[in-house]
Amino acid sequence: MIASLDSLLTSSPEIRHGRLCIAGTGITVHRIAIWYKLGHSAEEITRQYPHLSLAGVYAALAHYHANRTEIDAEIEADEAQA
């Protein structure tokens, strides 16, 4: 069965305040973006977190790049609150 990109990312109000996550993991696109911005490649992320699929990480990165301005602003706001 061929996986669609839509099936790799999901959101639910009960999980991570409704933020988009890699399906079945609870790892948000925001978290992947932070690791990416720290210099980690998709391959490094999946080596560090083997429960993540490479396809899921790349889907998260594609979503991040398509929405970079908004996601970066949300990350900055989260860091300011911490």
Contacts in CASP RR format, 6 or more apart in sequence:
PFRMAT RR
TARGET T0000
AUTHOR 0000-0000-0000
METHOD contacts of the structure
MODEL  1
MIASLDSLLTSSPEIRHGRLCIAGTGITVHRIAIWYKLGHSAEEITRQYP
HLSLAGVYAALAHYHANRTEIDAEIEADEAQA
3 55 0 8 1.000
5 59 0 8 1.000
5 62 0 8 1.000
7 23 0 8 1.000
8 22 0 8 1.000
8 23 0 8 1.000
8 53 0 8 1.000
8 55 0 8 1.000
8 56 0 8 1.000
8 59 0 8 1.000
8 60 0 8 1.000
9 20 0 8 1.000
9 21 0 8 1.000
9 22 0 8 1.000
9 23 0 8 1.000
9 29 0 8 1.000
9 56 0 8 1.000
9 59 0 8 1.000
9 60 0 8 1.000
9 63 0 8 1.000
10 20 0 8 1.000
10 21 0 8 1.000
10 23 0 8 1.000
10 24 0 8 1.000
11 18 0 8 1.000
11 19 0 8 1.000
11 20 0 8 1.000
11 21 0 8 1.000
12 18 0 8 1.000
15 21 0 8 1.000
15 26 0 8 1.000
16 26 0 8 1.000
16 28 0 8 1.000
19 28 0 8 1.000
19 29 0 8 1.000
19 30 0 8 1.000
20 28 0 8 1.000
20 29 0 8 1.000
20 60 0 8 1.000
20 63 0 8 1.000
21 27 0 8 1.000
21 28 0 8 1.000
21 29 0 8 1.000
22 29 0 8 1.000
22 32 0 8 1.000
22 52 0 8 1.000
22 53 0 8 1.000
22 56 0 8 1.000
22 57 0 8 1.000
22 59 0 8 1.000
22 60 0 8 1.000
23 56 0 8 1.000
25 51 0 8 1.000
25 52 0 8 1.000
27 49 0 8 1.000
27 52 0 8 1.000
27 60 0 8 1.000
29 60 0 8 1.000
29 63 0 8 1.000
29 64 0 8 1.000
29 71 0 8 1.000
30 71 0 8 1.000
30 74 0 8 1.000
30 75 0 8 1.000
30 78 0 8 1.000
32 45 0 8 1.000
32 57 0 8 1.000
32 60 0 8 1.000
32 61 0 8 1.000
32 64 0 8 1.000
33 60 0 8 1.000
33 61 0 8 1.000
33 64 0 8 1.000
33 71 0 8 1.000
33 72 0 8 1.000
33 75 0 8 1.000
34 75 0 8 1.000
35 45 0 8 1.000
36 42 0 8 1.000
36 45 0 8 1.000
36 61 0 8 1.000
36 64 0 8 1.000
40 48 0 8 1.000
42 54 0 8 1.000
42 57 0 8 1.000
42 58 0 8 1.000
42 61 0 8 1.000
43 54 0 8 1.000
45 52 0 8 1.000
45 57 0 8 1.000
46 52 0 8 1.000
46 53 0 8 1.000
46 54 0 8 1.000
46 57 0 8 1.000
64 71 0 8 1.000
END
